[in-house]
């Protein structure tokens, strides 16, 4: 089965790419990334390219500048400051980009059918459910149905990590040989991971719980905040 994998350059999507490449009977036709104007796109995208090249998978970046221009979110370059604290706090809703996965999956579905692929792979996971409505399984089920019904090839939407938390993904990535030093999480998008924003907290917490060595350089390694 030929698949197209959405790869941002973060821990989850890079692990999903390795998982897809290693799956028996599966061929990764393409890895796609989206430059939609987030504060950390410029830090993530080189890692997406790095891992695609390492695995011998074609990589494409699709620019979506309209999202930064017209959408409201502190994750975007046009938005406000990135909040700090635990990933599941209500303040992290400021970083939600409205209907982002719906938009990205719609484009990916058209691209997958154009490539003769039979499925899309997205790395949505259980840890995302707290703040992202377009990462939850009811949305994924509905979007999967829409993609299948809206394509002649009946493209499937695969979400291998939907019942896993980030620590589970970290363990799986370690088994697959993922170099997590070559991934990016921090929403601030500065020279190194800040260690304090929601995604940095989630990243640090995941490695600790998983018992996997964290190779990340952080500006702050202060005690993790409670949920």
C-alpha positions as CSV (number, residue, x, y, z in Angstrom):
1,X,0.0,0.0,0.0
2,X,1.3,3.4,-1.0
3,X,0.9,6.1,1.7
4,X,1.6,9.8,2.1
5,X,2.9,10.9,5.6
6,X,2.3,14.4,7.1
7,X,5.7,15.3,8.7
8,X,6.1,18.6,10.6
9,X,9.6,17.9,11.9
10,X,8.4,17.3,15.5
11,X,8.7,14.2,17.6
12,X,5.4,12.6,16.8
13,X,5.3,13.1,13.0
14,X,8.9,12.0,12.6
15,X,8.2,8.9,14.5
16,X,5.1,8.3,12.4
17,X,7.3,8.6,9.3
18,X,9.7,5.9,10.6
19,X,6.7,3.7,11.6
20,X,5.3,4.0,8.1
21,X,8.6,3.2,6.4
22,X,9.0,0.1,8.7
23,X,5.5,-1.2,8.3
24,X,5.4,-4.5,6.2
25,X,3.7,-4.2,2.8
26,X,3.7,-0.4,3.0
27,X,5.5,2.1,0.7
28,X,5.9,5.7,1.6
29,X,5.3,7.6,-1.6
30,X,5.8,11.1,-0.2
31,X,6.4,13.0,3.0
32,X,4.7,16.4,3.1
33,X,5.2,19.4,5.3
34,X,3.3,22.7,5.5
35,X,4.7,26.1,6.0
36,X,1.7,28.0,7.4
37,X,3.4,30.8,9.2
38,X,3.9,29.4,12.7
39,X,6.6,30.8,14.9
40,X,8.5,27.5,14.8
41,X,8.0,26.5,11.1
42,X,11.6,27.6,10.3
43,X,13.0,25.3,13.0
44,X,10.8,22.3,12.3
45,X,11.0,22.0,8.5
46,X,14.7,21.3,8.1
47,X,14.3,18.3,10.5
48,X,11.4,17.0,8.4
49,X,13.6,17.2,5.3
50,X,16.5,15.6,7.2
51,X,14.6,12.5,8.2
52,X,12.8,12.1,4.8
53,X,16.2,12.2,3.1
54,X,17.7,9.8,5.6
55,X,14.9,7.3,4.8
56,X,15.0,7.9,1.1
57,X,11.6,9.4,0.9
58,X,10.6,12.3,-1.3
59,X,9.8,15.4,0.7
60,X,7.7,18.4,-0.3
61,X,6.9,21.6,1.6
62,X,3.6,23.3,0.8
63,X,3.3,27.0,1.6
64,X,0.0,28.2,3.2
65,X,0.7,31.9,3.9
66,X,-3.0,32.8,4.1
67,X,-3.2,31.1,7.5
68,X,-0.8,33.5,9.1
69,X,-2.4,36.4,7.3
70,X,-6.0,35.7,8.2
71,X,-6.2,33.3,11.1
72,X,-6.1,34.2,14.8
73,X,-3.6,32.2,17.0
74,X,-0.6,32.9,19.1
75,X,1.2,30.0,17.4
76,X,1.3,32.1,14.2
77,X,4.0,34.7,13.6
78,X,1.2,37.3,13.4
79,X,-0.1,36.3,16.9
80,X,0.9,37.2,20.5
81,X,3.3,35.7,22.9
82,X,3.5,31.9,23.4
83,X,2.1,31.0,26.9
84,X,4.2,29.0,29.3
85,X,3.0,26.1,31.6
86,X,1.6,22.6,31.2
87,X,0.4,21.5,27.8
88,X,-3.0,20.7,29.1
89,X,-3.7,24.1,30.8
90,X,-6.5,26.2,29.3
91,X,-4.1,28.9,28.4
92,X,-2.6,26.6,25.7
93,X,-5.8,27.1,23.7
94,X,-4.2,30.4,22.6
95,X,-1.9,28.3,20.4
96,X,-4.7,26.5,18.6
97,X,-4.8,27.3,14.8
98,X,-8.4,27.1,13.9
99,X,-9.2,23.9,11.9
100,X,-5.6,23.4,11.0
101,X,-5.8,19.7,10.6
102,X,-8.9,19.9,8.6
103,X,-7.1,22.2,6.1
104,X,-3.9,20.2,6.0
105,X,-5.7,16.9,5.6
106,X,-7.8,18.3,2.8
107,X,-4.8,19.3,0.8
108,X,-2.9,16.1,1.7
109,X,-5.9,14.0,0.5
110,X,-5.8,15.7,-2.9
111,X,-2.1,15.3,-3.1
112,X,-2.3,11.6,-2.1
113,X,-4.8,10.8,-4.8
114,X,-2.6,12.7,-7.3
115,X,0.3,10.5,-6.3
116,X,-1.7,7.3,-6.6
117,X,-1.5,6.7,-2.9
118,X,-4.1,4.8,-1.0
119,X,-3.7,6.3,2.5
120,X,-2.6,9.3,4.5
121,X,-0.7,9.0,7.8
122,X,-1.1,11.6,10.5
123,X,0.5,11.5,14.0
124,X,-2.4,12.8,16.1
125,X,-2.2,11.3,19.6
126,X,-4.1,11.1,22.8
127,X,-2.0,13.9,24.5
128,X,-3.3,16.4,21.9
129,X,-6.9,15.8,22.8
130,X,-7.0,18.2,25.7
131,X,-6.7,21.3,23.6
132,X,-7.0,20.4,20.0
133,X,-10.5,19.6,18.8
134,X,-9.2,18.6,15.3
135,X,-6.9,16.0,16.8
136,X,-9.7,14.1,18.6
137,X,-10.9,10.7,17.3
138,X,-14.5,11.8,16.5
139,X,-13.0,14.5,14.2
140,X,-10.5,12.1,12.7
141,X,-13.3,9.5,12.1
142,X,-15.4,12.2,10.4
143,X,-12.5,13.6,8.4
144,X,-11.5,10.1,7.4
145,X,-15.0,9.4,6.1
146,X,-15.0,12.6,4.1
147,X,-11.6,11.9,2.5
148,X,-12.7,8.3,1.6
149,X,-16.0,9.5,0.2
150,X,-14.4,12.4,-1.6
151,X,-11.7,10.6,-3.5
152,X,-12.0,8.1,-6.3
153,X,-9.3,6.1,-4.7
154,X,-11.1,6.0,-1.4
155,X,-8.0,7.3,0.3
156,X,-7.9,6.1,4.0
157,X,-6.8,8.2,6.9
158,X,-4.4,6.3,9.2
159,X,-3.7,7.5,12.7
160,X,-1.4,4.9,14.3
161,X,-0.8,6.9,17.5
162,X,-4.4,8.1,18.2
163,X,-4.6,6.0,21.4
164,X,-1.0,6.7,22.5
165,X,0.4,9.4,24.6
166,X,3.7,11.2,23.8
167,X,5.7,9.0,26.2
168,X,4.5,5.9,24.2
169,X,5.6,7.6,21.0
170,X,9.0,8.3,22.5
171,X,9.4,4.7,23.4
172,X,8.4,3.5,20.0
173,X,10.7,6.0,18.3
174,X,13.6,4.8,20.4
175,X,12.8,1.3,19.2
176,X,12.8,2.5,15.6
177,X,16.1,4.4,16.0
178,X,14.8,7.9,15.7
179,X,17.3,10.5,16.6
180,X,15.2,12.9,18.6
181,X,18.0,15.5,18.8
182,X,17.0,16.0,15.1
183,X,13.4,17.0,15.9
184,X,11.8,20.3,17.1
185,X,9.0,21.0,19.5
186,X,9.3,24.5,21.0
187,X,6.6,26.8,19.9
188,X,8.8,29.9,20.4
189,X,11.0,28.9,17.6
190,X,14.2,30.4,19.0
191,X,17.8,29.1,18.9
192,X,17.2,26.3,21.4
193,X,14.1,24.9,23.1
194,X,12.9,27.2,25.8
195,X,11.9,24.3,28.1
196,X,8.9,26.3,29.5
197,X,6.2,26.5,26.8
198,X,3.5,23.9,26.6
199,X,5.2,21.8,23.9
200,X,8.6,21.9,25.7
201,X,6.9,20.8,28.9
202,X,5.2,18.0,27.1
203,X,8.4,16.9,25.4
204,X,10.4,16.9,28.7
205,X,7.7,15.1,30.5
206,X,7.4,12.4,27.7
207,X,11.1,11.5,27.9
208,X,11.0,11.3,31.7
209,X,8.0,9.1,31.8
210,X,9.2,6.9,28.9
211,X,12.6,6.4,30.5
212,X,14.2,7.5,27.2
213,X,17.3,9.8,27.3
214,X,16.3,13.3,26.3
215,X,18.9,14.7,23.9
216,X,17.4,18.1,23.7
217,X,19.2,21.3,24.8
218,X,16.8,23.5,26.8
219,X,17.2,27.1,27.9
220,X,15.4,26.1,31.2
221,X,15.3,22.8,33.0
222,X,13.3,24.1,36.0
223,X,11.0,21.6,37.6
224,X,8.0,20.6,35.4
225,X,4.7,22.3,36.2
226,X,1.9,20.1,37.4
227,X,-1.2,19.5,35.2
